[in-house]
């Protein structure tokens, strides 16, 4: 029994808890709301106001590999509580900042580390409770991270207007600390070898050869295939998130207000992409789900390149909705694929290492977009490498994205 219900029904409570935890953590995607007020407060430029965001994402990704082992050792409840405290403290200390550097060290480092510790906890719990619907359940869990900006951006904007940007950090920090700790208390893994009543693995869900620890996982070609695909998918997606509003204004001649409204719409597609591709992951070959994602990315890049001179808001909306959707797709495919290929026994450390692709993509994507804008004077050049990367992702998917055991040792 779980939460007074049969385990097959009660396990869905973990999905709801994970979704709400992710909703709190995903406020990072609303960072654009904070940038202008911080630039004015600290007298810094656009590059400096982006630093807390970049450092937050980098710490988020860097802590994931190290948090995987303790997650298996201490359990999801303790790790979520620890991460929730760190995240809340990072926001609260950020409210005391007297410079952008201090905000980087508090919000960026401490807050980012807190998310890095928490993120794998609800995913790991849901992945183990749902061996039969792993893609859908994990996708629904991380949905909260994707759609967070839809709710938290207006909230933060309203608070900034009424109490100021630093006090907003204080209020949100206190709220997130309390909520994440409270929501994390019920999290727990199922008993070893638990499976839903009457369920037996089919050809789609039984693609892993065995439970492989991290040291053996990295010796498989499929690990590097998935890491590269995840890197490409998140590089494109996180780059697009950072340039959505400027592209709308500079290339498609939209007003700042209309561009801001559309960013909220794009966040919905980012969120939908997670359960949608999780559902598709459960019902089609893993390779086909990945190829579909890269195919949509290529289509979006092409129409944005061809339609950039028309000033058509329809082209902009369709193209960017598709690109945000596909960022969400990889944040469902990658965790579900990790559990399917290499089992759930070592899932925490394994997905923690896989998630370094997200951090690498965040840094590379934002630097690439900025460099293209500086060199060519327009963001339109960004969509050419996006199309090329989508094709590269398809090639990697076809060649490497398939389950396999560890490579034999060199001296064997």
C-alpha positions in Angstrom: 0.0 0.0 0.0 1.1 3.6 -0.8 -0.7 6.6 0.6 -3.6 4.4 1.6 -4.0 3.0 -1.9 -2.7 -0.1 -3.8 0.9 0.6 -4.9 -0.1 0.6 -8.6 -2.3 3.7 -7.9 -0.4 5.2 -4.9 2.8 5.5 -6.9 1.3 8.3 -9.0 1.5 10.5 -5.9 5.3 10.4 -6.4 4.8 11.8 -9.9 2.7 14.7 -8.4 5.3 15.4 -5.7 8.1 15.4 -8.2 6.2 17.7 -10.6 5.7 20.2 -7.8 9.4 20.0 -6.7 10.4 20.6 -10.3 8.0 23.5 -10.5 10.0 25.2 -7.7 13.4 24.4 -9.2 12.5 25.4 -12.7 12.3 29.1 -11.8 15.8 29.4 -13.3 14.0 29.5 -16.7 12.4 32.7 -15.6 15.8 34.4 -15.1 15.1 36.9 -17.9 12.6 38.6 -15.6 15.4 39.4 -13.1 18.0 40.6 -15.6 16.9 44.2 -16.3 16.2 45.1 -12.6 19.6 43.6 -11.7 21.4 45.5 -14.4 19.8 48.7 -13.1 20.5 47.9 -9.5 24.1 46.9 -9.9 25.0 49.1 -12.9 26.1 46.1 -15.0 25.6 45.1 -18.6 23.8 42.2 -20.3 26.7 39.8 -20.1 27.2 40.3 -16.4 23.5 39.9 -15.6 23.7 36.5 -17.3 26.5 35.2 -15.1 24.3 34.0 -12.2 22.1 32.1 -14.7 25.1 30.4 -16.3 26.8 29.5 -13.0 23.5 28.2 -11.6 23.1 25.8 -14.6 26.8 24.8 -14.4 26.7 23.9 -10.7 23.3 22.2 -11.3 25.0 19.9 -13.9 28.3 19.5 -12.1 26.7 18.3 -8.8 24.6 15.7 -10.5 27.3 13.1 -10.9 28.4 13.5 -7.3 24.9 13.4 -5.9 24.0 10.1 -7.6 26.0 7.9 -5.1 24.7 9.6 -2.0 21.2 9.3 -3.4 21.5 5.5 -3.4 23.2 5.5 0.0 21.1 7.9 2.0 17.8 7.8 0.0 15.7 10.4 -1.8 14.1 12.0 1.3 17.3 13.1 3.0 18.9 14.3 -0.3 15.8 16.3 -1.3 15.7 17.9 2.2 19.4 18.8 1.9 19.1 20.2 -1.6 15.9 22.1 -0.6 17.7 23.8 2.2 20.7 24.7 0.0 18.4 26.0 -2.8 16.4 28.2 -0.3 19.5 29.5 1.4 21.0 30.4 -2.0 18.0 32.5 -2.9 17.9 34.1 0.6 21.6 34.9 0.7 21.2 36.3 -2.8 18.7 38.8 -1.4 21.6 40.3 0.6 23.9 40.8 -2.4 25.6 44.1 -2.9 27.1 43.2 -6.2 26.5 40.8 -9.1 29.6 38.9 -8.0 28.0 38.2 -4.6 24.8 37.1 -6.4 26.8 34.7 -8.5 28.4 33.2 -5.4 25.1 32.9 -3.5 22.3 32.3 -5.9 24.5 30.8 -8.6 26.8 28.6 -6.6 24.7 27.6 -3.6 21.3 27.6 -5.3 22.7 25.8 -8.3 24.3 23.2 -6.1 21.0 22.7 -4.3 19.2 21.9 -7.6 22.0 19.6 -8.6 21.4 17.6 -5.4 17.6 17.5 -5.7 17.0 17.0 -9.4 17.7 13.3 -9.6 15.7 12.4 -6.5 12.1 12.5 -7.8 13.3 11.2 -11.2 15.1 8.2 -9.5 12.0 7.5 -7.3 9.6 7.6 -10.2 11.9 5.6 -12.5 11.9 2.8 -10.0 8.2 2.8 -9.2 7.3 2.9 -13.0 9.3 0.2 -14.8 6.2 -0.3 -17.0 5.6 3.4 -17.9 9.0 4.9 -17.2 9.0 7.4 -20.1 5.5 8.8 -19.4 6.0 8.9 -15.6 9.5 10.5 -15.8 8.3 13.0 -18.4 5.3 14.0 -16.3 7.6 14.4 -13.3 10.0 16.8 -15.1 7.1 18.6 -16.7 7.1 21.0 -13.7 10.6 22.2 -14.5 9.6 23.0 -18.1 6.5 24.9 -17.4 7.7 26.6 -14.2 8.4 29.9 -16.0 4.8 30.1 -17.1 3.8 30.5 -13.4 6.9 31.8 -11.7 7.9 34.5 -14.2 4.6 36.5 -13.7 4.9 35.9 -9.9 8.5 37.2 -9.8 7.7 40.1 -12.1 4.8 41.2 -9.8 6.9 40.9 -6.7 9.8 42.8 -8.3 7.4 45.6 -9.1 6.0 45.8 -5.6 8.9 45.0 -3.2 12.0 45.2 -5.4 14.3 42.6 -6.9 16.3 41.6 -3.9 13.3 41.2 -1.6 11.8 39.0 -4.3 14.8 36.7 -3.9 14.1 36.6 -0.1 10.4 35.8 -0.5 11.0 33.1 -3.1 13.9 31.6 -1.2 11.8 31.1 1.9 8.9 29.7 -0.1 11.0 27.2 -2.0 12.9 26.0 1.1 9.6 25.2 2.9 7.9 23.7 -0.1 10.7 21.5 -1.3 11.5 20.1 2.2 7.8 19.4 2.8 7.3 17.7 -0.6 10.5 15.7 -0.3 9.6 14.0 3.0 7.3 11.3 1.5 9.8 10.3 -1.2 11.1 6.7 -1.0 12.3 3.9 -3.3 10.3 0.8 -3.8 11.5 -2.6 -2.4 14.2 -4.2 -4.5 12.9 -5.9 -7.6 9.4 -4.4 -7.1 7.2 -4.5 -10.2 3.6 -3.7 -10.8 1.1 -6.5 -10.3 0.6 -8.5 -13.5 3.3 -6.7 -15.5 5.9 -8.4 -17.5 8.5 -6.5 -19.6 7.9 -6.4 -23.3 10.3 -5.7 -26.2 10.2 -2.0 -25.6 10.7 -1.9 -21.8 13.1 -4.8 -21.6 15.9 -3.3 -23.7 18.6 -3.2 -21.0 21.0 -6.1 -20.9 21.7 -5.8 -17.2 22.2 -3.3 -14.3 25.6 -1.7 -15.1 27.5 0.5 -12.7 28.9 3.8 -13.9 32.4 2.5 -14.5 31.0 -0.2 -16.9 28.4 2.1 -18.4 31.0 4.5 -19.8 32.7 1.6 -21.6 29.7 1.2 -23.9 29.3 2.9 -27.2 25.6 3.6 -26.4 26.7 5.8 -23.4 28.6 8.1 -25.6 25.9 8.0 -28.2 23.2 9.1 -25.7 25.6 11.6 -24.1 26.3 13.3 -27.4 22.6 13.3 -28.4 21.6 14.8 -25.0 24.4 17.4 -25.4 23.2 18.4 -28.8 19.5 18.5 -27.8 20.2 20.6 -24.7 22.8 22.9 -26.4 20.1 23.8 -29.0 17.3 24.1 -26.5 19.1 26.2 -23.8 20.6 28.4 -26.5 17.1 29.0 -27.9 15.7 29.8 -24.5 18.3 32.6 -24.1 17.6 34.2 -27.4 13.8 33.8 -27.9 12.8 37.3 -27.0 15.7 39.1 -28.8 15.1 37.1 -32.0 11.4 38.0 -31.9 12.2 41.7 -31.6 15.3 41.9 -33.8 14.4 39.5 -36.7 10.6 39.3 -36.7 10.0 42.8 -35.6 7.7 42.0 -32.6 7.2 44.3 -29.7 8.9 43.5 -26.4 5.5 42.9 -24.7 4.4 40.5 -27.4 7.7 38.7 -27.4 7.4 38.2 -23.6 3.9 36.8 -23.9 5.2 34.3 -26.5 8.0 33.2 -24.3 5.3 32.1 -21.8 3.7 30.1 -24.6 7.0 28.5 -25.5 7.4 27.4 -21.9 4.2 25.4 -22.3 5.7 23.6 -25.2 8.9 22.9 -23.3 6.8 21.3 -20.6 4.5 19.4 -22.9 7.5 17.9 -24.7 8.5 16.0 -21.6 5.4 13.8 -21.0 4.7 13.7 -24.8 8.1 12.2 -25.7 8.0 10.1 -22.5 4.8 8.6 -23.8 6.3 8.1 -27.3 9.4 6.6 -25.7 7.3 3.9 -24.1 5.5 3.1 -27.3 8.1 3.2 -30.1 11.7 2.2 -30.5 14.1 4.5 -28.5 15.9 5.3 -31.7 12.7 6.4 -33.4 11.9 8.8 -30.6 15.3 10.4 -30.8 15.1 10.7 -34.6 11.7 12.3 -34.3 13.1 15.0 -32.0 16.1 15.8 -34.2 13.8 15.8 -37.3 11.5 18.4 -35.7 14.6 20.5 -34.7 15.9 20.4 -38.3 12.4 21.4 -39.7 12.2 24.3 -37.2 15.7 25.6 -38.1 15.0 25.5 -41.8 11.7 27.4 -41.6 13.3 30.0 -39.4 16.1 30.5 -41.8 13.8 30.7 -44.8 11.2 32.9 -43.1 13.6 35.3 -41.3 13.2 37.9 -44.1 9.4 37.8 -44.1 8.9 39.1 -40.6 6.1 36.6 -40.2 5.1 36.1 -36.5 3.6 32.7 -37.5 7.0 31.4 -38.7 8.6 32.6 -35.4 5.9 31.0 -33.2 5.9 27.7 -35.0 9.7 27.5 -35.2 10.4 28.4 -31.6 7.5 26.3 -30.2 9.0 23.3 -32.0 12.5 24.1 -30.6 11.3 24.5 -27.0 9.3 21.3 -27.4 12.4 19.4 -28.3 14.4 20.6 -25.4 11.6 19.1 -23.3 11.9 15.9 -25.4 15.5 15.3 -24.4 14.8 15.9 -20.7 12.4 12.9 -20.9 14.3 10.7 -23.4 17.7 10.9 -21.6 16.6 9.9 -18.1 14.2 7.2 -19.4 16.9 5.8 -21.8 19.5 5.7 -19.0 17.2 3.5 -16.9 16.2 1.3 -19.8 19.8 0.7 -21.2 21.7 0.3 -17.9 19.0 -0.6 -15.4 17.8 1.2 -12.2 20.1 -0.4 -9.6 22.8 2.3 -10.2 20.5 4.9 -11.7 21.5 7.8 -9.5 25.2 7.8 -10.3 24.5 6.8 -14.0 22.1 9.6 -14.8 24.1 12.0 -12.7 27.0 11.4 -15.1 24.8 11.5 -18.1 23.4 14.9 -17.0 26.8 16.5 -17.4 25.7 16.8 -21.1 23.1 19.3 -20.0 25.7 21.5 -18.3 28.1 21.3 -21.2 25.2 22.2 -23.6 24.1 25.1 -21.4 27.6 26.7 -21.5 28.4 25.9 -25.1 25.0 27.0 -26.4 24.9 30.4 -24.7 28.5 31.1 -25.7 27.8 30.1 -29.3 24.8 32.3 -29.6 26.5 35.3 -28.1 29.5 34.9 -30.4 27.4 34.6 -33.5 25.5 37.7 -32.5 28.7 39.6 -31.9 30.4 38.5 -35.1 27.5 38.7 -37.6 25.4 41.3 -35.9 22.3 39.1 -36.0 20.9 36.0 -34.4 19.8 34.6 -37.8 23.1 32.9 -38.1 22.3 30.7 -35.1 19.9 28.6 -37.0 22.5 27.3 -39.5 24.5 25.4 -36.8 21.2 24.3 -35.3 20.2 22.5 -38.5 23.7 21.0 -38.9 23.7 19.8 -35.3 20.2 18.2 -35.8 21.6 16.2 -38.8 24.6 15.2 -36.7 22.3 14.0 -33.9 20.4 11.8 -36.4 23.7 10.2 -37.6 24.8 9.6 -34.0 21.4 8.2 -33.1 21.4 5.7 -36.0 25.0 4.5 -35.3 25.2 4.5 -31.5 21.9 4.7 -29.8 21.2 1.1 -29.1 21.5 -1.0 -25.9 24.6 -3.0 -25.4 26.7 -4.5 -22.7 30.1 -3.2 -21.6 33.0 -3.3 -24.0 35.6 -5.9 -23.1 38.6 -4.7 -21.2 41.7 -3.9 -23.4 43.8 -6.6 -21.8 41.2 -9.3 -21.9 
